Amino acid sequence: IYTLSLHDALPIYGNGYFIRMRQNGTTYRSSDNGASWSSSGTLPSASSWDGLVFGSGRFIAVSRYGNIAYSDDNGSSWTSVSGTPLSGFTNEWFGNIAYKDESIFLAMDKDGNVATATDGGTNWTVNTTKNVRNINSNYWFGAVCYGADKFVTINRSGAIAYSTDNGATWISGGTLSGGGSWYGLTYGDGKFIALSYSGYTSVSTDGTSWTTPENSLGTSI
């Protein structure tokens, strides 16, 4: 039976496969919508691989400490990106990575520091002035995604921020009231969905106006 811990990355879909990644760098893939899984390649040696995304025809993984690797063969093999781990951050704790349709990748650490890549994730630009905490003093931004023409992020306290210029500037999107500690964020079918550890969800169609959190799952995660 294929089981995962709480902090393993959620499955990511691309090129006909779902890829799932453990923190230790082992990966698994499924070509039948998760009915069965097989072992695939292992990521380069690094501590705590936390973030995974698909874009520009490849899977890209980011570790807690800014290591980045990519796979062009659906997880069979992984290549470290030159110049990583990313440096220049005061409190590195990565694990958040998102992709925009125009070949723009954006990675973020827990303090809201941003790094971007526009060449398929090969070369990254770090700019700590693009710090989400400039507009929200809270920290521990645990998720970032792209949709509705903007990057959106959420921290554990439910504070939301968004950027319409590829992470150059960030605008406060308010704070979700209640729901416990927030850690998950995704976009699909025209909607953002935020998820808390307590099983609460909140929905938004534009990333700026959110529904009142509801205990949709009925249990903690």
C-alpha positions, -999 to 999 in steps of 0.1 A, spaced: 0 0 0 13 34 -10 11 58 20 25 93 25 33 115 55 16 148 61 45 168 48 50 149 15 42 170 -16 7 166 -31 5 147 -64 12 169 -94 -2 160 -129 16 165 -162 23 146 -195 -2 119 -186 12 111 -152 6 120 -115 39 124 -97 42 121 -59 73 131 -40 85 122 -6 106 145 15 135 121 12 135 125 -26 119 93 -37 92 97 -62 63 76 -75 41 80 -105 7 69 -117 -7 68 -153 -42 56 -142 -54 85 -121 -39 71 -89 -54 36 -90 -19 22 -90 16 36 -83 51 26 -93 85 38 -81 102 63 -104 135 83 -100 151 96 -69 159 133 -65 195 144 -59 207 144 -23 192 172 -3 173 178 29 135 178 28 121 180 -8 88 198 -1 75 215 -33 66 201 -68 51 216 -99 47 209 -136 53 235 -163 71 240 -196 69 203 -202 89 193 -171 85 186 -134 104 208 -110 110 201 -74 123 225 -47 137 215 -13 132 232 21 166 248 18 164 260 -18 177 231 -38 160 228 -72 159 198 -96 140 190 -128 128 160 -147 122 159 -184 112 122 -185 82 121 -162 101 115 -130 124 87 -143 155 108 -137 162 142 -120 189 168 -126 201 194 -101 198 230 -113 231 248 -114 235 276 -88 212 260 -62 206 259 -34 192 294 -37 209 319 -14 204 354 -2 174 348 22 175 355 59 152 326 68 153 300 41 125 274 43 113 267 8 87 242 -4 64 266 -22 66 267 -60 41 276 -87 40 280 -125 24 306 -148 15 297 -184 41 320 -198 70 298 -187 74 317 -154 82 297 -122 79 314 -88 93 299 -56 87 313 -21 102 306 13 82 307 46 90 344 51 76 354 17 109 359 -1 106 353 -38 127 337 -66 117 335 -102 128 317 -134 117 324 -170 138 298 -188 120 266 -178 134 267 -143 171 265 -152 182 300 -140 167 316 -110 167 353 -99 165 360 -62 151 393 -49 144 396 -12 128 430 -18 98 411 -33 90 400 2 53 393 10 59 404 45 63 439 33 25 440 32 18 415 59 40 411 90 29 376 97 51 348 84 51 311 74 36 313 40 29 277 33 15 276 -2 15 296 -35 -3 290 -67 -12 307 -100 -47 314 -114 -70 342 -125 -40 362 -138 -22 364 -105 0 345 -80 -17 340 -47 -2 329 -14 -15 321 21 2 318 55 -7 297 85 -27 325 100 -50 328 69 -34 360 56 -36 362 19 -15 382 -6 -15 383 -44 7 396 -72 -3 405 -107 32 413 -119 50 380 -114 59 386 -78 74 420 -82 48 436 -59 23 421 -35 -11 433 -24 -30 422 7 -60 399 0 -73 400 36 -73 373 62 -95 342 65 -113 342 98 -110 310 119 -104 276 105 -72 269 124 -38 268 107 -39 272 69 -14 253 47 -29 244 14 -38 264 -17 -47 253 -53 -65 266 -84 -87 247 -108 -120 250 -127 -120 287 -122 -116 286 -84 -90 290 -57 -94 266 -28 -76 271 5 -73 243 30 -65 243 67 -50 215 89 -84 214 107 -102 205 75 -117 239 68 -119 252 32 -125 286 17 -132 293 -20 -125 323 -42 -130 329 -79 -105 359 -81 -81 353 -52 -92 385 -34 -127 377 -21 -131 345 -1 -160 326 13 -164 321 50 -143 291 60 -164 259 64 -154 226 79 -159 209 46 -139 177 53 -154 172 88 -121 161 102 -85 173 108 -59 164 82 
